[in-house]
Every structure is written in structure tokens, then in C-alpha cells.
Amino acid sequence: MYENVAKSEFVNYLLNKKHGKELVSKPILEKHVDREHLGEIFCGFNSEFTGEELHKFIISVQEYLIKTDLNDVQKDLVFGILYSCTGFVKEVKKKGFRYKEISDFYKMQFDANKKYMMQYNAKDKGKISISAPKNVVTRFPPEASGYLHIGHVKAALLNYTMAHDGKMLLRYDDTNPEKEKKEYERAIVEDLKLLGIKDYKMVRSSDWFDKMYELAIQLIKDGLAYCDDTPQEQMREERMHGMASKNRNKTPEENLGIFMEMNKGSKPDFCLRAKMDYENKNKAMRDPVIYRWVGRTHIKTGNKYKIFPTYDFACPIIDSLDGVTLTLRTNEYRDRNPQYYWFIEKLHLKNVPKIHDFSRMNFENTVLSKRKIRFYVDEGYVSGWDDPRVATLRGIKRAGLDMNVLKEYILKQGASQKSSTISWDKLWAANKKAVDKIAARYMAVPAKDVVNVTVYNSNHEHIAVKLESVLKFNKNEQLGKKTLRKSNLILMAQEDAKLLEIGEEFTFMHWGNMIVKEMEKVGGIVKRIELIENLNGDFKTTKHKLTWISKKDAFKFDFVEYGNLQNDKETEDLAEKFNSESKKVEEWLGESDLEFIKAGEYIQIERVAFLICDAPGVFNMLPFTKQKRS
């Protein structure tokens, strides 16, 4: 049995808190399965089942559930095993998942255990309690293959926070010349500035290419690495089933000769593998690839090398050589920790960093794959890496997310090792709370089917134009004042006009009560309204409180609403997966002072939503802030 440690710890917690079962040490699931006498099918469980193995496991569990009468403890244990299998969790969420019994069972147990999941996830929230060396040196090692997205933020902030009294290294992981660009390197620096991260030392993985090449040769000479030309798919199968490669017992002399030829470019089908333990329960230890042929020009080293180290090989070596004392990384790398220390031990590296795993932040309905984002950018589906539909830092900033809110929200999650999926609505709710205090208030109406309104005073005379200097937001005087224009010719939203009836008294916000004198409709569309002021009327007695703008000098702008980048279709085709309804642009008319709003400033269109100015005359609606009209 091979376990996801973080998920198995939750199962330990669940059985203890809910059923009073004694906590057990690792391997947690294996011990619980034995103690609760579950079927043999669970003895061969692997949290990283994929493909055919996962398919067979799902069928076996479904048959087991149909035939077996489980007690409550056993039900929760089976649920925990399924919950800790990444592949199963992805499959069961798909609309086309066809194993009804196991699907119903999982969903029922998931709902029944939500309370315990919330309690477990809340235990360490907000804590950054890490036993760190005295002189802390951390590193943030993004690959320069795209812009930073929201998935990078936690790693960047934790490394920066932990290095507060020490040093953080910004290390460009430039071990894959196929993907790296100077553009992305510059973008990463700029993106870190958005998070307030400025104090760091910039280094590169390629700074140590010569040394890593020497160390690879050292492993070969020590009989700890071998060259392998096994086809990729066959190698994957052999590693999955714990089988030795046909090349595993080549002599160091043979391997050294092939390795030299690899770097000349004459052996592109070969890779270099570390000779660890091909039968190890931990598949990360099954002779991982540590050098491979790429054959591309590197942005720094040019054509000096045709072969490049893998991340798994480079990471422990460079951490040690760069003087890193605390390695913070997501728990998806936890299985590679023994591999990390194997390299340090076998290469006799003196500096041994301490590893602390933390959970990665998962967001609902969010595309974080750089490959997928790059497709949508390159094919013109979105305007760029900063498109508000893309979850890059620049994208979500344009969508209206305050970076200070993002930082505070993520640091509150702490350095917990518990995996969790974050709902965007919670983050945007925190953002709205902050924006509400600094957003100037304005009135505006959709230009489509806008209604022309004539206003008369109580003597049935056209009212005179009035220019009033009023606060932009009466709860924040520091925002200053704006000019509010009142005149006899104003505009109303069609949606609001349809609420009114002839003779009805209602309230115009920031003006006073009005009585509907006349109304002209054509085919159900309101074309014209005449109103009479009743400034002595009590707004508390009216049903409708509506907004308006002066027709003269009305400012025309684009009201933009963004949605999810992808639709709900079950397909791997990125073009088909694109949500063609993800951007909606409407023409609106607003108060004249909207002309002076600058890019990056927040406003609220009263009774409508909060928005951020994207460019002069373009406003993006903040997600989850649209108000119900009444």
C-alpha cells in the first residue's frame, strides 16, 4: 500500500474524533485497513493510481461495496482511502463517471464528514510555525515559462515571510530551455513587486550547470547512475511495476562514454537515470531520470550543453550549493523528499537543507496550467497573460483583486500541510469588504433602451440646471468631492422604468421624491417618462429607490463582465473547453465625473456593482459584487 501522507493523516483524525479509534503512526491507512479487517483489494492501494490501475481499482471497490455490509467505521475508512486517491477524486467529479454505487457512496460519506474536514483544515490555519535553522535562507524557484499565477503566491509569500530575518533567493529554474524566455523572467520580477516582495538575491539554476555536470559524472563513476534508451512509455510501465531496465547493469565505463556522446548530441534517445531502488514502494525512488537530451539553445549557456539536468536532480544540489537552509515546497513533492536527501548523501554535499512541506492552494474552476494558459494566449482566445479571465497575478489584479487582500488571505492559511480547495467567492468577499471602504460612488445606466425623462418642479415648470458639489462617498471624506448635475432632462435604466406606474411616487437617490406624471410605452419598452418633483415627500414611504443621470454631459463607457475561462464540457480539447461567454461588454452612460477615473481606481455604481477602472472609459466588474435590482 502506498499512501498520500497528508490525506492519510486526515483519515487518522476522522476515525479518532468520530469513532474514538486510537491514532496510529505511519503507514496510517495500512494499519487501519488491517485493524478494521477491510478486504484484500485495499492492501494494494496506491494513492497515485493512474490509467488502467485506477480503473481496475474503482471496479473492485464498486463490487466490494455492493457485496459487503460495512459498519460505520469501515465506511469512513473506505471513504478516506478513496479521498486520498488523487486520480479517483478527479474521476468521480466528472459528469460522465459511470460507476453509480461508488459515486453515491463517496458523495454520501463526503457530505457526512464535511464537519470533520472543516475542523481538520481549520486546525493549523494561519500558523506559520516551522522549526527553521537559526540563519534562514529560503528560495523561490519558478520556471521562467510564464507569468506568476495565483498558485505561486503561497510559495512566494511563505519563503519571503520565513526569510524575514535572513535571505530569500529568487532562483530561475532554467533547466528546460524549451520553455524559458527573457520576457517571463522580467515578468516574474514585476509580479513579485505586486506582492511587495523586493528584498531578495537573484540566482539561476544554470549558475551551477558545470558543477551539476561534474556531479553527474561522479555518480556514473561511483556506479550510481546509468544511461538508458528505453522508450518513454516502456520506462513508465517498468517504473510503475517495479521492473529493472535492461540497461541498469551497464558498466561505469560504458555509461560514461554514452553520457559524453549524449552531450555532443549523438545519443538523443538516451537519458541518465539515478541508480536508486527500482522496487521501492515509493515510486519516486525507482531510478528517476536526472539528465535528458533537449538540444535547444539555452538563454544563458548557449549551445554549451545538449543535455540538461531534471528538476529532481538540480533541486537538492543547487539548494545545498546556494546555502539554502530551509526548503519550503508543496506536499506534492513529499514523496520526492527521500530522493532529495539521497542525492545530497551520495554526492557528499555538506550543506543539508531542512525540508518543510505545505499544501498547495487549489482554486475552484481555475486554470493554472501554464501550457493551457499559453494556448489561450497564443491562439488569441484571451488578450494576454494579464487577461482578467486568466488566474495570473496580473489577470486577477485587472479583475479587481487588491494584492494586499490576496496576501492577507493566503498568509491566514498558514503553512499547513492539509490540502484544501478554496472557493473564489470567499476571497472576493474579503476583497469587497476592503474595496467598499475606498470606492467612490457613482450612478450609471445601460445605454441600451435608455429612457428619456423630463423633470418638472411642483409648479409643473422645467427645473433649472443645478450643479452640486457632493462627497464621492459619504463614509470616506478623504476621497474628495464630485460634481452632481441635476437638470430637467435625465436618463433612467429601462429595467428601472418598467417598475413604475403613472401616479406612483418613488425616490430618486441623491435627489428626492418624484411622482410619475406621464409614461409612453411602445411594444412593452418604455420610451419616455415625465416626472414632477415632490421634494417634501418622505423617502421612507416609497417602494422604489432608483438611480439616474443627467443627459447632458453623460459619460459613455464600457461595462465589462468576465466569467470562467473554461466551460463545463467533458473534453481535453482546449478550444472546445473555452467558454465563449466568458467576456461580456455593454455600453453604459454615467455621471460626467467618471471621465476622470484613472486605471486601477475602484468605484461602485450604486445599485449595480463594484468595478475597477481598467483603462480610461473601460470598467471591469468585480466578481461576486453584482447587486439585485429592485
Number of C-alpha atoms within 10 A of each C-alpha: 13 17 23 22 20 19 23 23 23 21 26 21 21 23 21 14 14 13 12 11 14 12 16 15 10 13 15 19 29 19 13 20 18 13 9 12 10 18 12 10 11 18 14 10 20 21 21 17 18 16 9 9 13 19 14 13 19 19 13 13 18 17 13 16 16 10 9 10 10 13 10 12 16 17 17 22 22 22 20 24 23 21 20 24 21 16 17 20 13 10 16 20 11 12 10 9 12 11 12 11 13 22 16 12 15 21 14 12 16 17 10 12 16 11 10 18 18 11 12 17 16 13 11 17 17 16 13 17 11 14 9 17 11 9 13 19 25 29 30 23 20 19 22 24 23 22 28 27 22 22 19 18 22 24 24 22 20 22 24 25 17 20 21 14 12 14 21 26 23 23 23 22 21 26 23 19 20 14 15 19 16 12 12 17 19 12 16 23 16 17 19 17 12 17 17 14 16 13 14 17 11 13 16 18 22 22 16 16 19 11 14 20 16 12 16 24 19 17 20 24 16 12 18 18 28 30 29 22 15 16 10 10 9 11 16 12 11 17 21 16 13 17 14 16 17 10 13 19 15 15 15 20 12 13 23 21 11 20 26 14 15 25 21 16 16 14 15 17 15 21 22 26 23 26 20 17 17 23 17 13 14 17 19 21 22 24 25 21 20 19 27 23 21 20 18 16 14 22 14 13 12 11 12 13 20 20 26 25 25 16 17 19 21 22 17 24 23 20 23 17 14 20 17 22 22 25 22 22 22 17 21 14 14 19 16 16 17 12 23 23 18 16 21 19 12 13 15 10 14 11 16 21 22 14 17 19 20 24 20 22 19 15 16 10 13 16 19 18 13 16 13 12 23 17 15 20 17 13 12 10 16 21 14 18 23 20 21 27 24 26 26 26 28 25 21 21 20 25 28 27 23 21 17 14 18 22 16 13 17 21 19 14 20 18 26 24 20 24 18 16 10 12 12 14 13 12 16 20 14 16 22 21 11 15 23 16 13 18 21 26 19 22 22 27 26 21 18 12 14 21 25 19 22 19 24 21 16 15 9 11 12 15 18 12 12 12 12 12 12 13 18 21 21 13 12 13 10 11 16 13 15 20 15 21 20 21 18 20 18 19 26 25 23 19 17 19 21 14 12 17 14 14 14 15 24 24 24 16 15 14 13 16 23 26 22 18 17 15 18 13 11 8 6 8 15 20 17 18 22 19 24 23 23 17 14 9 16 13 18 10 11 14 14 19 18 20 22 24 26 25 21 15 13 20 18 20 21 20 19 20 21 18 15 19 24 19 16 12 13 11 10 8 9 13 14 13 15 18 17 15 13 16 15 12 14 12 14 20 27 24 24 22 15 23 14 9 19 15 15 17 17 25 24 23 21 17 17 17 17 26 27 26 23 23 15 14 18 20 27 23 26 25 21 15 17 15 12 8 10 11
